[in-house]
Amino acid sequence: MGRWIDTWDPEDETFWDEGGGRRIAGRNLAFSVLSEHIGFSVWSLWSVMVLFMGPGYGVDPAGKFFLVALPTLVGGVLRVPYTFAVAWFGGRNWTVVSALLLLIPTVTAAFVVKPGVSYGTLMTVAALTGVGGGNFASSMTNINSFYPLRRKGWALGLNAGGGNLGVAAIQLVGLLVIGTAGAAHPRIVLAVYIPLIVLAALLAALFMDNLSSVRSDTGAAVEAAKDPHTWIMSLLYVGTFGSFIGYSFAFGLVLQNQFGRTPLQAAYLTFIGPLLGSLVRPVGGRLADRLGGSRITWWNFLAMAVATTVVIVASQARSLAVFLVGFIALFVLSGIGNGSSYKMIPAIFQRKAEARGLTGDAAAAYGRRLSGASMGLIGAVGALGGVGINLAFRESFLHAGSGTPAFVSFLVCYALCYAVTWAVYLRRPAGLPAGTGQGVPASATVPARV
C-alpha cells in the first residue's frame, strides 16, 4: 500500500505554514476522526444491545453489566498492540485494516443476537467488539506524529473527542430504532453501521498518509514502560477516560435498575452524557494548551469529586432530576479531563528531552518517540478503568440493590487522582538533577505544570 511521506517536520513553522504540513495533517486528522468515531460506536455497541434484551434473553441485570464490561476489557488490552501497529504498518494502512476488522463483531452480532441465544454466545460476541476500543490507541499515536507540540492538545482532543462521539451516536441510533421499530429489532442498528464501516475504510485508503519517520521502536516501548510517569498518567487516565467509557456503557442500565426506567425511557437519556463529554474533550485540550494540562486536570478531579457527591446524595434520596444533573456533570468533566490529561503526555516527554540536554529537532523527536509509545500503555490502562466501573456497578446492584456503594468507591478514586496530580505535577517546580545532560535517565522528574 502506498502514500508514504518521507520528510515530515511539523515543528518547523515554515514547513507547517507554507510547506503543506498543516493541510496534510488536517486531512489525516479528519479521516482519522471518522474511523475512530465508528470504532467507538462498535466498541460501545453492547451498551445499546442490552437495552433490546428483554425477558426472552434470560439475562439478569448483573449479567448485563458483565456483558458491557467485556468489550471494555478486550479493547483495553488491544490498545497496546494497536499502538505499535502504526509503526509496523503505517498510519494510513493500519487505519484501513482496523476499520475493516470492525466488520467481524457487527456481522457476527447480526447473525446471533436473538431471544434464546446462550449467554456464552453473547459473551463471545460482546468480547469481539473490543476491536473498536483498540482503534483509539492507533489513531492517537498516528495523529500525535502529525502535529507539532504547540498544537497537540487541540489536535489530540479533537481526534479523541470526535471518536468519543461514536458512543453517543450509536446510542441515538438505538433510541431511534427502539422508538420506531421497537425493542425486538436490534439488527437494524447493525444494518446502519456495517456500510459505514466499509465507507470509513475506503476513505482512509483514498485520503490518508503514512509517515516514514514513524517506525517500530521496541526500545521506546520498553523505555516508556519503565518510566514512572507513564504509570502515573495511566492512573490519571483511569480517572478521566475510565470514567467516561465506563459511565457511557453503564448509564442505561443504571437508570433502569436505580430508577426503574424502561429501555425506551433510558434510551432517551443515555446519549446526553456521552455527547456532551465528547464535545468538550477538545475544550479540555485547548485549555491545557493555554493554562497547562496538570493545572486543568487537578481542578477537574476536584470538580468530579463534587459531582460524584451530588450523585450519591441523589441516589440516596431517589431523585432522578438531581441524579441526572450530577451524572451528566461527571460526563462533561471526564471529557475535559480526557483532553487535559492527554495533553500532559507529550509535554512530559518533551520536558524530559530538555532535561537530557536535547534541543530543537532532537528534543522534538525524542518527545514524539516516547510519548507515542506511552500513549498505548496509558490508553490501555485508562480503558481498563471502564471495566472496573462496570464491575463495581455489577457488585453494587447485586449485593446492595443500588449503585450508591459503587459511586462511593469512585469518589475515593477521584480524591486519589486529585492528590497525585498535585503531589507529582503541581506541588512544586520539580528539581532536576544538577548538571542535567545526556546522562539523565528517562525517568528523571519533569518540571511541574506540564
N, C-alpha and C positions, 0 to 999 in steps of 0.2 A: 504494500500500500504506500502511496506517495505522499506529496505535500509536506516535505521536510524543510524547516528553516534552519540554516546552518549558522547564521550570525544573529545573535539576539542580545541586546544590551539596554534594557529598559531604564537603567539608572542614568544613562547618557541622555540629558534633556533634549539635545539636538536630534538624536535618533528617535526619541519618543515623540517630539512635537512635529518634526519636519521629515523624518525618515520613514514614517508609516507605522511606527511602533504602537501608537495609541489606537489607530484604526484596526490593526491586526489583532491587538489584544481585546479590543471591544467586540470584534466579530467572534472570536473564540469564546469570550465570556457569554455572549448571547446564546450560542448553541449549547454551551456547557450548562447554562441555567435550564434550558429546555429539557435536556436529557436528565439532569439531576432532579428536576421537578417531577418528571414521570417516574423516576426511580423512587422518590419519596412516596408518591401515590401508591405504587405497588407495594412498597415496604409497609405502609400503613393500611393495606387492603383489609386486613382482618379486624381492624377497629371498626370497619363498616360491615364486614361479613357477619360478625357476631350479632349485629342488630337484626339480621334476617333470620337468625336461628331461633325459631320458636320451639314449642314442646316436641315437635316431630323429630328434632335432632337429639333430644335426650341429654343435653349438656347443661349442667347447673352453673350458677354464677362463678364459682371457684374455677370450674373447668374453662369457662370463657376467658377469665383473667389469665389463665395459663396459656391459652391459645394466642392471645395478643402479646404475651411476653416472649414467646418462641421466636418470632421474626426479629425482635429486638436483639435477642441473644445471638442469633446467627449473623445478623447484619453487623453487629459489633465485632464479632470475630473476623468476618470477611474484610473489614476495613483495613486490616494490616496488610494482607497480600494485595488488595486493591491499590493501596498507596504506592507500592513498588511496581505495579503493573504499568503505570505511566512511563517509568524509566525503561522498563523491559520492552514495551511495545510502541510507545509514543502516545501522547495525549489524545490525538485525534483517533488513532487506531483503536485504543482501548475504549474510548467513548462509544464507538460503533459496536464493539464486541459486548461491552457491559450493557448497552441498551438492548441488544438482541437477546441477551440472557434473561431479560425480564419476561420474555415470551414463555419461558419454562413454567413459572408459577401461575401465570394468568391462564394459559391454555389448559394446564393441569386442573386448576380450580374449576374451569368451565365444564369439565367432564365429571368431576367427582362430588361437587358441593350440591347435595340434595338431602332431603329428610331420609333418615335411616342409615346414612353413611356412618361407618365406625369412627370412634373418637381417635383411634390410632391413625386412620387415614387423614383426618382433619389436622392432626398434629404434623404429619409429614408435609402436607400441602402448605400449611401455615409456615413451617420452617423454610420452605423453598422461597418464600417471599423475602427472606433475608438478603437475597442478592440485591434488592433495591436499596438496602442500607449501605452496602459496600460502595455504591456509586458516589456517595458524598465524599469519601476519602480520596478517591482518584480524581474527582472533579476539583476539589480544593487544592490538592497537590499540583495539579496541572495549572490552574489559574494563578496560584502563588508564583509560579515560574514566569508568567507573562507580565506581571505588574511590578513597578518599582516600589520600594519600601514606603515612600511617601503617599502611595495610593492603595496600599494593600488593605487597609482597614475597610475602605469603601468597597473595593472590588470583591474581597472575600465575603464581606457582609451581604453584598448584592447577590453574589453567586449562591451563598448558603440560604439567604432569605428567599430567593426565587425557588430554590429546591424545597425548602420547608413549606412553601405554599402548596406543594403537592399533597400535603396532609389534609389541608382544608379543602382542596379541590375535590379529592375523591370522597370526602365526607359530604360535600354539596351534591355530588353525583348520586351518592347513596340516598340522601334526602329526597332528591328528585325522583328516584326510582321508587322508593317506599311510598312517597306521597302520590304517585300517579299509577304505577303498575301494581304496587302492593309489596308486602314483605315476602312474598313467595317467589320473587323473581330476581335473585342475586346475580344471575348470569348476564343481565342487562348491563350491570356495572362493568363486567369483564369485556362485554362487546364494545363498550366505549373505549376501553384502554388498549386493547390489542392492536387496532390500527394506529393509534397514537405512538405506540412503541416502535412500530415499523417506520413511521414518519420521522421520529427523532433520530433513529439510526441512519436513515437516508440523508437527512440534513447535516448530521455530523460528518458523514463521509464526504459530502459535497463542499462544506464551507469551513471546516476546522483544519488546524495545522498541528504538526509535530515539531518539537524543538530538539535539534540535535544535541544541544548543550545539556539536556536532561537525560542522564544516563544512570543505569543501575549502579548503586553505590552501597554495597553491603557495609562498608566501613562507616558510612554516615548513619545507617540504621543502628549499628552497634554503639556508636558514639552517642547518638540520641537516647538510646535505651539506658545508657549508663549515666546520663545527665540527670541530676535530681530535679531540675526544673521541668523536664518532660513529665515527671510523675506528679509534681506539684500542680502543673497546669492540667493534668488529667483529672485530678481531684476537683479543681475548679470547674472543669468542663462537665463533670458528673453533675455538679450543682446547677449548671445552666442548661446545657443541651440534654442531659439525662432527664431533667425536669420537663423540658419541652416535649421530647418524644414520648416519655412515659405518661405524662398527662394527656397527650394527644390520643394515645392508644386507649387509655382507660376512661376518658371523660364520659363517654356514652354509658358505659357500664356502671360508673359511679352514680350517674343521675338515675339510672333505672333502679339500682339497689339501695341507694341512700334516700331517694325521694320518691320512689315508686312511679317514675315516668315510664310511659310506653315507648317502644322503639321509635315510633314516629315523633313523639314529643322530645325524646332525647336527640334525634337526628336534627330537629330544628335548632338545637343549641350547640351541638358538638363542634361544628365548624368554626364558630366565632372565635374561640380561644386560639386555635392553630393559625387562623387567618391573621389575627392581629399580631400574634407572636412572630409570624413570618415577615409581615410588613415592616416591623420595627427593627428587625435584625440589622439591615444596612444603617439604620439610625445609630444603633449601638456602635457599629464600626466607625461611622463618621465622628461621633462624639469621642471615641478613643483616639482617632487621628488628631483631634484638636486638643483634647484635655489629658490624654494618657489613658491607656487601657486599664491599668491597675486601679486608678482612681475611680473610673466609672464602674468597674467590676465590684470594687469594695462597697460603694454606696448601693449598688444594685442588690447585693446579697442582704444588706440591711433591710431594704425595701421588700425583698422576697420573704424575709422572716416576718415582717409586719403583715404582709398579705396572707401568709400561712396562719398567723394568729387569728385573723379575721375569719378564715375558712373553718378553723377549729371551733370558734365561738358559734358560727352559723350552723355547723354540723350538730353541735350540742343543742342549739335552740330549734333545729329543724326548720330554719328559714332559708328557703330556696333563693329568694331575691338576694340576700346578703351573701349567701354561699357563691352565687354566680359572680357577684362583684369581686369577691376575693379571689375566686378561682381564675377568672379571666385576667385579673391583675397579675396573677402568677404567670400566665402565658405571656403577657406583654413584657414583664420583667425578665423572664427567661430568654425572650428574643433579644432584648437589649444586652443581656449578659453574654449571650452567644456571640454577638458581634464584637463586644469589647474584649472578651477573653481571647477570642481567636486572633485579634489584632496584637495581643501581647506576645504571641508565639514568635513571629518574625522579628519583632522588636527585641525580644530577649536574646535571640541568637545573633542579631546584628551587634548588640552591645557586647556580647561575648567575643565576637570577632575583633572589635575595637580593643577589648581588654587584652587580647593576644598580640596587640601591636599591629594588626592589619588595618589597611586604609583603602579607600577607593574601591576599585573593581574587586580586589582580593577580599575585602571585607564583605562586599555585597554577595559575592559567590559563596563565601563560607556561610553567611546567614541564610541564603536560599537553600543551600545543601542540607544544613542541619534542621532548619525549620520545616522543609519539605518532608524529611524523614520522620520528624517528631509528630507531624500532623496526623499521620496514620495511626500512631500509637495513642495519641491524645483523643482522636475521634473515636477510636475503638473503645477505649475505657469510658468515654463520655456516653456512648450509646449503651454500654452495659448498665449505666445508671438507670436507663429506662426499664431494663429488666428488673432491677431492684424495686422500682416504683410499682410495677405491676404485681410483683410477688408480694410486696408489702400490702397492697390493697387486697390481694387474694387472702392472705392470712388474716388481715384485719376484719374483712367481712365474714370469713369462715368461722372465726372464733369470737368476735365481738358483735357481729351483725351491723357494723358501722365502719366508716372509713376514718373515724377520728384517731384511733391509735396510729394509723399509717401517717396521717398528717403531723402528728406529734414527732414521729421519727424524722420526717422531712424537715421540720423546724430545727431539730438538732443538727442536721446536716448543713443547713444554711448558716447556722451560727458558727459551725466549724470552718466553713469556707470563708466566711467573713473574717474570722480570726487569722486564718492562714494568709489571706491576701494582705492583711495589714502587717503581719509579722514578717513576711518574706519580701514584699514589694513596696510597702509604704512606711514602715516603722521608722526607717532612717535611710539616708543615702548609703547603700551598701558599700563598704570599704573594699576596694580591690587590693590584692596583694601588692606590696611595694615592688616597684620595678616591673610592672606588668609588661609582658612582651611575648615573644613567640613560645616561651616555655610555660605560659599559664595554661593549666588544664581546662578542658572544655567545660568542666563542671564548676568553674570559678563563679563566685557570686556576681550577679549582674547589678548594675545601678538601679536604684528604685525608680518608680514612675515610668515603667516601660509602656 
